[in-house]
């Protein structure tokens, strides 16, 4: 059976248990055209614009 050869130090143990590696919530930015929050570098779901141009036609 595998058994640890040496004691794991507190710093090493705490580094492993820290929340540094956990995922963050995606950053949301306001659409310059309609003002709704959207993911950065993606087409706005509300107005269908990207970089000031209409990319996707949306129903009014």
PyMOL Python script that loads the backbone (N, CA, C, O; Angstrom):
from pymol import cmd

cmd.read_pdbstr("""\
ATOM      1  N   UNK A   1       0.838  -1.168   0.000  1.00  0.00           N
ATOM      2  CA  UNK A   1       0.000   0.000   0.000  1.00  0.00           C
ATOM      3  C   UNK A   1       0.897   1.250   0.000  1.00  0.00           C
ATOM      4  O   UNK A   1       1.919   1.278   0.686  1.00  0.00           O
ATOM      5  N   UNK A   2       0.515   2.281  -0.768  1.00  0.00           N
ATOM      6  CA  UNK A   2       1.328   3.493  -0.860  1.00  0.00           C
ATOM      7  C   UNK A   2       1.156   4.345   0.393  1.00  0.00           C
ATOM      8  O   UNK A   2       0.038   4.635   0.819  1.00  0.00           O
ATOM      9  N   UNK A   3       2.298   4.741   0.976  1.00  0.00           N
ATOM     10  CA  UNK A   3       2.307   5.561   2.190  1.00  0.00           C
ATOM     11  C   UNK A   3       3.260   6.723   1.948  1.00  0.00           C
ATOM     12  O   UNK A   3       4.335   6.514   1.386  1.00  0.00           O
ATOM     13  N   UNK A   4       2.901   7.957   2.358  1.00  0.00           N
ATOM     14  CA  UNK A   4       3.811   9.086   2.174  1.00  0.00           C
ATOM     15  C   UNK A   4       5.127   8.870   2.914  1.00  0.00           C
ATOM     16  O   UNK A   4       5.133   8.418   4.060  1.00  0.00           O
ATOM     17  N   UNK A   5       6.248   9.195   2.254  1.00  0.00           N
ATOM     18  CA  UNK A   5       7.563   8.994   2.863  1.00  0.00           C
ATOM     19  C   UNK A   5       7.879  10.096   3.869  1.00  0.00           C
ATOM     20  O   UNK A   5       8.521   9.844   4.889  1.00  0.00           O
ATOM     21  N   UNK A   6       7.423  11.336   3.580  1.00  0.00           N
ATOM     22  CA  UNK A   6       7.692  12.462   4.473  1.00  0.00           C
ATOM     23  C   UNK A   6       6.408  13.253   4.715  1.00  0.00           C
ATOM     24  O   UNK A   6       5.449  13.180   3.946  1.00  0.00           O
ATOM     25  N   UNK A   7       6.427  14.007   5.809  1.00  0.00           N
ATOM     26  CA  UNK A   7       5.303  14.873   6.155  1.00  0.00           C
ATOM     27  C   UNK A   7       5.182  15.985   5.111  1.00  0.00           C
ATOM     28  O   UNK A   7       6.188  16.551   4.682  1.00  0.00           O
ATOM     29  N   UNK A   8       3.970  16.288   4.714  1.00  0.00           N
ATOM     30  CA  UNK A   8       3.733  17.398   3.791  1.00  0.00           C
ATOM     31  C   UNK A   8       3.730  18.681   4.613  1.00  0.00           C
ATOM     32  O   UNK A   8       3.001  18.795   5.599  1.00  0.00           O
ATOM     33  N   UNK A   9       4.556  19.650   4.197  1.00  0.00           N
ATOM     34  CA  UNK A   9       4.664  20.897   4.967  1.00  0.00           C
ATOM     35  C   UNK A   9       3.359  21.679   4.889  1.00  0.00           C
ATOM     36  O   UNK A   9       2.549  21.499   3.980  1.00  0.00           O
ATOM     37  N   UNK A  10       3.185  22.553   5.874  1.00  0.00           N
ATOM     38  CA  UNK A  10       1.956  23.356   5.925  1.00  0.00           C
ATOM     39  C   UNK A  10       1.811  24.258   4.714  1.00  0.00           C
ATOM     40  O   UNK A  10       0.707  24.428   4.196  1.00  0.00           O
ATOM     41  N   UNK A  11       2.917  24.842   4.253  1.00  0.00           N
ATOM     42  CA  UNK A  11       2.866  25.735   3.096  1.00  0.00           C
ATOM     43  C   UNK A  11       2.441  24.975   1.843  1.00  0.00           C
ATOM     44  O   UNK A  11       1.629  25.455   1.052  1.00  0.00           O
ATOM     45  N   UNK A  12       3.005  23.780   1.679  1.00  0.00           N
ATOM     46  CA  UNK A  12       2.678  22.971   0.503  1.00  0.00           C
ATOM     47  C   UNK A  12       1.209  22.539   0.542  1.00  0.00           C
ATOM     48  O   UNK A  12       0.504  22.599  -0.465  1.00  0.00           O
ATOM     49  N   UNK A  13       0.765  22.101   1.726  1.00  0.00           N
ATOM     50  CA  UNK A  13      -0.615  21.678   1.904  1.00  0.00           C
ATOM     51  C   UNK A  13      -1.585  22.847   1.665  1.00  0.00           C
ATOM     52  O   UNK A  13      -2.594  22.687   0.979  1.00  0.00           O
ATOM     53  N   UNK A  14      -1.275  24.017   2.231  1.00  0.00           N
ATOM     54  CA  UNK A  14      -2.159  25.177   2.102  1.00  0.00           C
ATOM     55  C   UNK A  14      -2.179  25.708   0.673  1.00  0.00           C
ATOM     56  O   UNK A  14      -3.204  26.210   0.210  1.00  0.00           O
ATOM     57  N   UNK A  15      -1.047  25.600  -0.029  1.00  0.00           N
ATOM     58  CA  UNK A  15      -0.999  26.023  -1.426  1.00  0.00           C
ATOM     59  C   UNK A  15      -1.939  25.168  -2.274  1.00  0.00           C
ATOM     60  O   UNK A  15      -2.614  25.670  -3.173  1.00  0.00           O
ATOM     61  N   UNK A  16      -1.970  23.888  -1.977  1.00  0.00           N
ATOM     62  CA  UNK A  16      -2.840  22.977  -2.705  1.00  0.00           C
ATOM     63  C   UNK A  16      -4.310  23.251  -2.398  1.00  0.00           C
ATOM     64  O   UNK A  16      -5.160  23.144  -3.282  1.00  0.00           O
ATOM     65  N   UNK A  17      -4.606  23.600  -1.163  1.00  0.00           N
ATOM     66  CA  UNK A  17      -5.990  23.827  -0.748  1.00  0.00           C
ATOM     67  C   UNK A  17      -6.496  25.224  -1.075  1.00  0.00           C
ATOM     68  O   UNK A  17      -7.693  25.483  -0.948  1.00  0.00           O
ATOM     69  N   UNK A  18      -5.626  26.125  -1.490  1.00  0.00           N
ATOM     70  CA  UNK A  18      -6.029  27.506  -1.741  1.00  0.00           C
ATOM     71  C   UNK A  18      -6.985  27.583  -2.928  1.00  0.00           C
ATOM     72  O   UNK A  18      -7.125  26.635  -3.701  1.00  0.00           O
ATOM     73  N   UNK A  19      -7.622  28.713  -3.046  1.00  0.00           N
ATOM     74  CA  UNK A  19      -8.607  28.887  -4.116  1.00  0.00           C
ATOM     75  C   UNK A  19      -8.011  29.601  -5.326  1.00  0.00           C
ATOM     76  O   UNK A  19      -8.755  30.175  -6.121  1.00  0.00           O
ATOM     77  N   UNK A  20      -6.690  29.578  -5.483  1.00  0.00           N
ATOM     78  CA  UNK A  20      -6.036  30.255  -6.607  1.00  0.00           C
ATOM     79  C   UNK A  20      -6.442  29.631  -7.938  1.00  0.00           C
ATOM     80  O   UNK A  20      -6.613  30.340  -8.929  1.00  0.00           O
ATOM     81  N   UNK A  21      -6.596  28.323  -7.965  1.00  0.00           N
ATOM     82  CA  UNK A  21      -6.846  27.614  -9.219  1.00  0.00           C
ATOM     83  C   UNK A  21      -8.309  27.602  -9.629  1.00  0.00           C
ATOM     84  O   UNK A  21      -8.628  27.181 -10.741  1.00  0.00           O
ATOM     85  N   UNK A  22      -9.213  28.057  -8.752  1.00  0.00           N
ATOM     86  CA  UNK A  22     -10.640  27.981  -9.057  1.00  0.00           C
ATOM     87  C   UNK A  22     -11.031  29.002 -10.130  1.00  0.00           C
ATOM     88  O   UNK A  22     -10.402  30.052 -10.262  1.00  0.00           O
ATOM     89  N   UNK A  23     -12.058  28.683 -10.877  1.00  0.00           N
ATOM     90  CA  UNK A  23     -12.497  29.531 -11.977  1.00  0.00           C
ATOM     91  C   UNK A  23     -13.157  30.805 -11.468  1.00  0.00           C
ATOM     92  O   UNK A  23     -13.778  30.815 -10.406  1.00  0.00           O
ATOM     93  N   UNK A  24     -13.014  31.881 -12.242  1.00  0.00           N
ATOM     94  CA  UNK A  24     -13.671  33.148 -11.953  1.00  0.00           C
ATOM     95  C   UNK A  24     -14.892  33.301 -12.846  1.00  0.00           C
ATOM     96  O   UNK A  24     -14.998  32.656 -13.889  1.00  0.00           O
ATOM     97  N   UNK A  25     -15.794  34.144 -12.436  1.00  0.00           N
ATOM     98  CA  UNK A  25     -16.964  34.440 -13.261  1.00  0.00           C
ATOM     99  C   UNK A  25     -16.512  35.215 -14.502  1.00  0.00           C
ATOM    100  O   UNK A  25     -15.589  36.024 -14.414  1.00  0.00           O
ATOM    101  N   UNK A  26     -17.147  34.982 -15.656  1.00  0.00           N
ATOM    102  CA  UNK A  26     -16.732  35.693 -16.865  1.00  0.00           C
ATOM    103  C   UNK A  26     -16.985  37.190 -16.736  1.00  0.00           C
ATOM    104  O   UNK A  26     -17.967  37.610 -16.125  1.00  0.00           O
ATOM    105  N   UNK A  27     -16.098  37.988 -17.312  1.00  0.00           N
ATOM    106  CA  UNK A  27     -16.216  39.441 -17.257  1.00  0.00           C
ATOM    107  C   UNK A  27     -17.281  39.913 -18.226  1.00  0.00           C
ATOM    108  O   UNK A  27     -17.269  39.564 -19.406  1.00  0.00           O
ATOM    109  N   UNK A  28     -18.189  40.702 -17.717  1.00  0.00           N
ATOM    110  CA  UNK A  28     -19.272  41.232 -18.546  1.00  0.00           C
ATOM    111  C   UNK A  28     -18.993  42.709 -18.833  1.00  0.00           C
ATOM    112  O   UNK A  28     -18.527  43.441 -17.960  1.00  0.00           O
ATOM    113  N   UNK A  29     -19.283  43.141 -20.071  1.00  0.00           N
ATOM    114  CA  UNK A  29     -19.124  44.538 -20.463  1.00  0.00           C
ATOM    115  C   UNK A  29     -20.448  45.041 -21.029  1.00  0.00           C
ATOM    116  O   UNK A  29     -21.282  44.253 -21.475  1.00  0.00           O
ATOM    117  N   UNK A  30     -20.631  46.356 -21.006  1.00  0.00           N
ATOM    118  CA  UNK A  30     -21.863  46.938 -21.545  1.00  0.00           C
ATOM    119  C   UNK A  30     -21.744  47.072 -23.055  1.00  0.00           C
ATOM    120  O   UNK A  30     -20.701  47.466 -23.576  1.00  0.00           O
ATOM    121  N   UNK A  31     -22.817  46.742 -23.743  1.00  0.00           N
ATOM    122  CA  UNK A  31     -22.869  46.915 -25.196  1.00  0.00           C
ATOM    123  C   UNK A  31     -22.931  48.417 -25.484  1.00  0.00           C
ATOM    124  O   UNK A  31     -23.760  49.116 -24.901  1.00  0.00           O
ATOM    125  N   UNK A  32     -22.068  48.927 -26.370  1.00  0.00           N
ATOM    126  CA  UNK A  32     -22.095  50.369 -26.650  1.00  0.00           C
ATOM    127  C   UNK A  32     -23.355  50.822 -27.374  1.00  0.00           C
ATOM    128  O   UNK A  32     -23.706  52.001 -27.320  1.00  0.00           O
ATOM    129  N   UNK A  33     -24.035  49.910 -28.047  1.00  0.00           N
ATOM    130  CA  UNK A  33     -25.222  50.284 -28.814  1.00  0.00           C
ATOM    131  C   UNK A  33     -26.490  50.279 -27.967  1.00  0.00           C
ATOM    132  O   UNK A  33     -27.237  51.258 -27.972  1.00  0.00           O
ATOM    133  N   UNK A  34     -26.745  49.180 -27.232  1.00  0.00           N
ATOM    134  CA  UNK A  34     -28.004  49.071 -26.495  1.00  0.00           C
ATOM    135  C   UNK A  34     -27.830  49.178 -24.986  1.00  0.00           C
ATOM    136  O   UNK A  34     -28.816  49.392 -24.279  1.00  0.00           O
ATOM    137  N   UNK A  35     -26.604  49.036 -24.463  1.00  0.00           N
ATOM    138  CA  UNK A  35     -26.368  49.179 -23.035  1.00  0.00           C
ATOM    139  C   UNK A  35     -26.557  47.915 -22.221  1.00  0.00           C
ATOM    140  O   UNK A  35     -26.360  47.941 -21.007  1.00  0.00           O
ATOM    141  N   UNK A  36     -26.935  46.800 -22.852  1.00  0.00           N
ATOM    142  CA  UNK A  36     -27.096  45.527 -22.133  1.00  0.00           C
ATOM    143  C   UNK A  36     -25.722  44.926 -21.837  1.00  0.00           C
ATOM    144  O   UNK A  36     -24.760  45.176 -22.564  1.00  0.00           O
ATOM    145  N   UNK A  37     -25.638  44.143 -20.778  1.00  0.00           N
ATOM    146  CA  UNK A  37     -24.390  43.460 -20.460  1.00  0.00           C
ATOM    147  C   UNK A  37     -24.219  42.246 -21.364  1.00  0.00           C
ATOM    148  O   UNK A  37     -25.173  41.512 -21.625  1.00  0.00           O
ATOM    149  N   UNK A  38     -22.975  42.042 -21.844  1.00  0.00           N
ATOM    150  CA  UNK A  38     -22.660  40.917 -22.720  1.00  0.00           C
ATOM    151  C   UNK A  38     -21.238  40.465 -22.445  1.00  0.00           C
ATOM    152  O   UNK A  38     -20.476  41.174 -21.787  1.00  0.00           O
ATOM    153  N   UNK A  39     -20.873  39.288 -22.945  1.00  0.00           N
ATOM    154  CA  UNK A  39     -19.498  38.821 -22.838  1.00  0.00           C
ATOM    155  C   UNK A  39     -18.615  39.616 -23.795  1.00  0.00           C
ATOM    156  O   UNK A  39     -19.043  39.959 -24.897  1.00  0.00           O
ATOM    157  N   UNK A  40     -17.396  39.906 -23.380  1.00  0.00           N
ATOM    158  CA  UNK A  40     -16.484  40.686 -24.204  1.00  0.00           C
ATOM    159  C   UNK A  40     -16.117  39.922 -25.475  1.00  0.00           C
ATOM    160  O   UNK A  40     -16.010  38.696 -25.457  1.00  0.00           O
ATOM    161  N   UNK A  41     -15.928  40.640 -26.567  1.00  0.00           N
ATOM    162  CA  UNK A  41     -15.509  40.094 -27.866  1.00  0.00           C
ATOM    163  C   UNK A  41     -16.529  39.112 -28.428  1.00  0.00           C
ATOM    164  O   UNK A  41     -16.156  38.144 -29.091  1.00  0.00           O
ATOM    165  N   UNK A  42     -17.808  39.351 -28.170  1.00  0.00           N
ATOM    166  CA  UNK A  42     -18.867  38.503 -28.711  1.00  0.00           C
ATOM    167  C   UNK A  42     -20.018  39.375 -29.180  1.00  0.00           C
ATOM    168  O   UNK A  42     -20.170  40.510 -28.727  1.00  0.00           O
ATOM    169  N   UNK A  43     -20.829  38.845 -30.088  1.00  0.00           N
ATOM    170  CA  UNK A  43     -21.986  39.569 -30.605  1.00  0.00           C
ATOM    171  C   UNK A  43     -23.007  39.735 -29.488  1.00  0.00           C
ATOM    172  O   UNK A  43     -23.245  38.810 -28.712  1.00  0.00           O
ATOM    173  N   UNK A  44     -23.605  40.913 -29.410  1.00  0.00           N
ATOM    174  CA  UNK A  44     -24.635  41.185 -28.405  1.00  0.00           C
ATOM    175  C   UNK A  44     -25.890  40.394 -28.759  1.00  0.00           C
ATOM    176  O   UNK A  44     -26.353  40.433 -29.899  1.00  0.00           O
ATOM    177  N   UNK A  45     -26.446  39.669 -27.769  1.00  0.00           N
ATOM    178  CA  UNK A  45     -27.635  38.858 -28.020  1.00  0.00           C
ATOM    179  C   UNK A  45     -28.882  39.714 -28.184  1.00  0.00           C
ATOM    180  O   UNK A  45     -29.841  39.293 -28.832  1.00  0.00           O
ATOM    181  N   UNK A  46     -28.879  40.914 -27.603  1.00  0.00           N
ATOM    182  CA  UNK A  46     -30.062  41.764 -27.646  1.00  0.00           C
ATOM    183  C   UNK A  46     -30.205  42.498 -28.974  1.00  0.00           C
ATOM    184  O   UNK A  46     -31.259  42.448 -29.608  1.00  0.00           O
ATOM    185  N   UNK A  47     -29.127  43.189 -29.397  1.00  0.00           N
ATOM    186  CA  UNK A  47     -29.221  44.000 -30.612  1.00  0.00           C
ATOM    187  C   UNK A  47     -28.478  43.398 -31.803  1.00  0.00           C
ATOM    188  O   UNK A  47     -28.656  43.869 -32.926  1.00  0.00           O
ATOM    189  N   UNK A  48     -27.654  42.378 -31.594  1.00  0.00           N
ATOM    190  CA  UNK A  48     -26.967  41.708 -32.694  1.00  0.00           C
ATOM    191  C   UNK A  48     -25.800  42.476 -33.271  1.00  0.00           C
ATOM    192  O   UNK A  48     -25.403  42.228 -34.410  1.00  0.00           O
ATOM    193  N   UNK A  49     -25.237  43.409 -32.509  1.00  0.00           N
ATOM    194  CA  UNK A  49     -24.133  44.205 -33.040  1.00  0.00           C
ATOM    195  C   UNK A  49     -22.801  43.754 -32.455  1.00  0.00           C
ATOM    196  O   UNK A  49     -22.735  43.189 -31.363  1.00  0.00           O
ATOM    197  N   UNK A  50     -21.742  44.021 -33.215  1.00  0.00           N
ATOM    198  CA  UNK A  50     -20.374  43.745 -32.768  1.00  0.00           C
ATOM    199  C   UNK A  50     -19.470  44.792 -33.394  1.00  0.00           C
ATOM    200  O   UNK A  50     -19.490  44.979 -34.610  1.00  0.00           O
ATOM    201  N   UNK A  51     -18.682  45.474 -32.583  1.00  0.00           N
ATOM    202  CA  UNK A  51     -17.747  46.521 -33.021  1.00  0.00           C
ATOM    203  C   UNK A  51     -18.483  47.621 -33.774  1.00  0.00           C
ATOM    204  O   UNK A  51     -17.963  48.162 -34.750  1.00  0.00           O
ATOM    205  N   UNK A  52     -19.693  47.955 -33.325  1.00  0.00           N
ATOM    206  CA  UNK A  52     -20.451  49.049 -33.923  1.00  0.00           C
ATOM    207  C   UNK A  52     -21.179  48.696 -35.203  1.00  0.00           C
ATOM    208  O   UNK A  52     -21.815  49.568 -35.796  1.00  0.00           O
ATOM    209  N   UNK A  53     -21.113  47.460 -35.650  1.00  0.00           N
ATOM    210  CA  UNK A  53     -21.789  47.038 -36.877  1.00  0.00           C
ATOM    211  C   UNK A  53     -22.840  45.986 -36.547  1.00  0.00           C
ATOM    212  O   UNK A  53     -22.663  45.188 -35.627  1.00  0.00           O
ATOM    213  N   UNK A  54     -23.943  45.989 -37.308  1.00  0.00           N
ATOM    214  CA  UNK A  54     -24.978  44.976 -37.100  1.00  0.00           C
ATOM    215  C   UNK A  54     -24.545  43.695 -37.789  1.00  0.00           C
ATOM    216  O   UNK A  54     -24.383  43.664 -39.008  1.00  0.00           O
ATOM    217  N   UNK A  55     -24.359  42.650 -37.017  1.00  0.00           N
ATOM    218  CA  UNK A  55     -23.889  41.364 -37.532  1.00  0.00           C
ATOM    219  C   UNK A  55     -25.065  40.413 -37.698  1.00  0.00           C
ATOM    220  O   UNK A  55     -25.185  39.743 -38.724  1.00  0.00           O
ATOM    221  N   UNK A  56     -25.919  40.353 -36.707  1.00  0.00           N
ATOM    222  CA  UNK A  56     -27.060  39.436 -36.710  1.00  0.00           C
ATOM    223  C   UNK A  56     -28.332  40.277 -36.689  1.00  0.00           C
ATOM    224  O   UNK A  56     -28.483  41.186 -35.872  1.00  0.00           O
ATOM    225  N   UNK A  57     -29.231  39.957 -37.593  1.00  0.00           N
ATOM    226  CA  UNK A  57     -30.504  40.684 -37.614  1.00  0.00           C
ATOM    227  C   UNK A  57     -31.378  40.158 -36.486  1.00  0.00           C
ATOM    228  O   UNK A  57     -31.547  38.947 -36.336  1.00  0.00           O
ATOM    229  N   UNK A  58     -31.931  41.068 -35.693  1.00  0.00           N
ATOM    230  CA  UNK A  58     -32.798  40.688 -34.577  1.00  0.00           C
ATOM    231  C   UNK A  58     -34.202  41.175 -34.825  1.00  0.00           C
ATOM    232  O   UNK A  58     -34.413  42.190 -35.490  1.00  0.00           O
ATOM    233  N   UNK A  59     -35.161  40.451 -34.290  1.00  0.00           N
ATOM    234  CA  UNK A  59     -36.572  40.843 -34.437  1.00  0.00           C
ATOM    235  C   UNK A  59     -36.879  41.961 -33.452  1.00  0.00           C
ATOM    236  O   UNK A  59     -36.481  41.896 -32.289  1.00  0.00           O
ATOM    237  N   UNK A  60     -37.566  42.953 -33.900  1.00  0.00           N
ATOM    238  CA  UNK A  60     -37.885  44.106 -33.044  1.00  0.00           C
ATOM    239  C   UNK A  60     -39.081  43.832 -32.157  1.00  0.00           C
ATOM    240  O   UNK A  60     -39.482  44.696 -31.377  1.00  0.00           O
TER     241      UNK A  60
END
""", "prot")
cmd.dss("prot")
cmd.show_as("cartoon", "prot")
cmd.util.cbc("prot")
cmd.orient("prot")
